[in-house]
Amino acid sequence: MKILLADDDRALVTLLTAQLRHEGHEVIVAGDGIQTMMLATRQQPDAIVLDVQMPGGTGLQTLDKLRANSRTQMIPVLVISAKTDRDIPTRVGAHPLSRFLPKPVTGAAITKELRAMAIETGILPIPAA
Amino acid sequence: MGHRVETLCDADATAQLLHEQYGGSLRLLEDVARIVREEMPGRMAALADAVRLGDAAAIEAAAHKVRGGLLLFGNGNAEGEAEHLELDAERGEVTSAADRLMALERAVAEWLKALDRVTENCHHEDPAGR
C-alpha cells in the first residue's frame, strides 16, 4: 500500500516510516498541509496518515481540502493527534473515509486501522494481517 | 505504549520498549533518540518564549511539540507537565504557565538523562547495534 505520511515531527516520521516500511508499505512524506495536498494530488497514495498540528494549514483544514478536491476525495485518511480535544474525532468522523487515531501511534496500529477501513469500504487494498 | 521513560533505566523495561516500539532495532531507537535530543532544546526555547510573551496560542502549540517528542519514549512526568501547560493554554489560562514551565524544564532534564540510560541499556541488549 502506498501511504502518504503527513507530519512535521522529524523523530516521529523517522519512526513511523521505518515501521510502515517494515509492515510492507511504501511511504512518502509531507511536512505541511500544502505539501500534503500537492503529493496527494500528484502521487495518488492509497491512504493518507495526517497529523492535526502542522504548519501550512492544520490537519483538519487539510482534511477539508482533501475531501473537497475531486482527485483526493476518495483517498482514505487516518488523522492522528496527541490532542485530547474530543472535538477532533467528531470533526474527523463527519468526513467520509476518515478515521481518528490518538497518538502515540505505531506502524502496526496504523496498518490495523487501514485494514479495517479496507474491509469496511472496499476501496483500499487489504494489507496483510 | 505504556512505558515511562523514568523507569526505563531498568534493563528489562528497556528491552521491552526496544522490542515493542522499535521492532528490536537499536539503530532505529538511536536515530529517533538523537533527533529528539537535537530538537528538544529548540522546542523548549520556543515554549519559554511563548510563556514570556503570555501568548496562549503559542504556548499551546509549543507545549504540544514538546509533548510529541516526549511521547516517543512513553508517557511520564515530563509528558504530564507538558500536557498541563498545553491544556491550560488551550483554555486561555496562562497565569501559572511560568511555574509550570520551570517544573517542565526540570522534568525534561531528568527525562533526557533517562533517555541516555535507555540507549546505554539497549547496547547491553544488542551490542551489535542492529
Interface residues (C-beta under 8 A of the other chain):
Chain A: D9 R10 A11 L12 T14 L15 A18 Q19 H22 Q53 A82 K83 T84 D85 K103 P104 T106
Chain B: M1 Q21 Y22 G23 S25 L28 D31 V32 I35 V36 E39 A61 H64 K65 R67 G68 G69 L71 L72 E83 L87 E90
